[in-house]
Amino acid sequence: MLANSPEIHPTGGAVGAEILGIDLAEPLPETTIGLIRRTLADRGVVFFRDQALTPDQHIALARRFGVINVNRFFAHHAQHPEIALVTKEPDQTRNIGGGWHTDHSYDQEPAMGSMLYAREVPPAGGDTLFASMYAAYDALSDGLKATLAGLRAVHSSRHVFGQMRPGLEGRIGNPHLATQDAVHPVVITHPDSGRKALFVNPGFTLRFDGWTDDESRALLAYLYQHGQRPEFATRFVWRKGSMAFWDNRATWHLAVNDYHGQRREMHRITIEGCALN
């Protein structure tokens, strides 16, 4: 059992922190929940090692941070619909989340964050990259910041989940439910940290509101390339019992697909957020 005496160790210059000394299976005091919240808002993603969580404990922990979003498109745990299964079998070549994205940006109130827990991992590979959208915004020129300040962008689930996805059968489904469209500011003020963050992503953003696709393409492509700069990112190497808890308002993430022939099973719980300004 862990000691519940938290220590925080940043994992990269711009994003990420490992929190030591917390047993997530135990009922945590409000002071510890507050510490996790503050670190998450500041660092964008927090990591925990050597955890032993039942599905019920995973759900109970997530509820300490907000209302759980039951995912429309992912396969669910058989007994716990709150838990989305992120799996890849040895005979499958396509993974889930293999491009840079932000979960649920297509919702009118985008998800606050997701808790991903490692049940089974390959001996090597299957890392997840995280990038700070605080750092991405801060590194823009004053001129581009001024241009983006008045812009909003259109996000949608339709082009991603609105069709059967070859190679993901049985893991991603319900294309008829992919009806979500939302318009959000391109630059948001994070509701917890008060910091400005870039809020477009390659997975779900379609165009700038009031612009055509053609007019939007070049600037979005620049922002996507900019957001992937290595100095904004950290790489998390999974072990069984690891958990990553990321803030969707402040980060992008990407699941590396480099473990063909090996099995990987992750349990994800997504937590509802609020409207963004």
HELIX and SHEET records of a PDB file:
HELIX    1   1 GLU A   30  ARG A   43  1                                  14    
HELIX    2   2 PRO A   55  ARG A   63  1                                   9    
HELIX    3   3 MET A  133  ASP A  138  1                                   6    
HELIX    4   4 ASP A  142  ALA A  149  1                                   8    
HELIX    5   5 ARG A  158  PHE A  161  1                                   4    
HELIX    6   6 PRO A  175  LEU A  177  5                                   3    
HELIX    7   7 ASP A  213  GLY A  227  1                                  15    
HELIX    8   8 PRO A  230  PHE A  232  5                                   3    
SHEET    1   A 7 GLU A   7  PRO A  10  0                                        
SHEET    2   A 7 ALA A  17  LEU A  20 -1                                        
SHEET    3   A 7 VAL A  45  PHE A  48  1                                        
SHEET    4   A 7 MET A 243  ASP A 247 -1                                        
SHEET    5   A 7 GLY A 113  GLU A 120 -1                                        
SHEET    6   A 7 ARG A 264  ILE A 271 -1                                        
SHEET    7   A 7 ILE A  68  ASN A  69 -1                                        
SHEET    1   B 7 GLU A   7  PRO A  10  0                                        
SHEET    2   B 7 ALA A  17  LEU A  20 -1                                        
SHEET    3   B 7 VAL A  45  PHE A  48  1                                        
SHEET    4   B 7 MET A 243  ASP A 247 -1                                        
SHEET    5   B 7 GLY A 113  GLU A 120 -1                                        
SHEET    6   B 7 ARG A 264  ILE A 271 -1                                        
SHEET    7   B 7 ALA A  84  LYS A  88 -1                                        
SHEET    1   C 3 ALA A 233  PHE A 236  0                                        
SHEET    2   C 3 THR A 128  SER A 132 -1                                        
SHEET    3   C 3 THR A 251  ALA A 255 -1                                        
SHEET    1   D 3 ASP A 181  PRO A 185  0                                        
SHEET    2   D 3 ARG A 152  SER A 156 -1                                        
SHEET    3   D 3 THR A 205  PHE A 208 -1                                        
SHEET    1   E 2 VAL A 187  THR A 189  0                                        
SHEET    2   E 2 LYS A 196  LEU A 198 -1                                        
END                                                                             
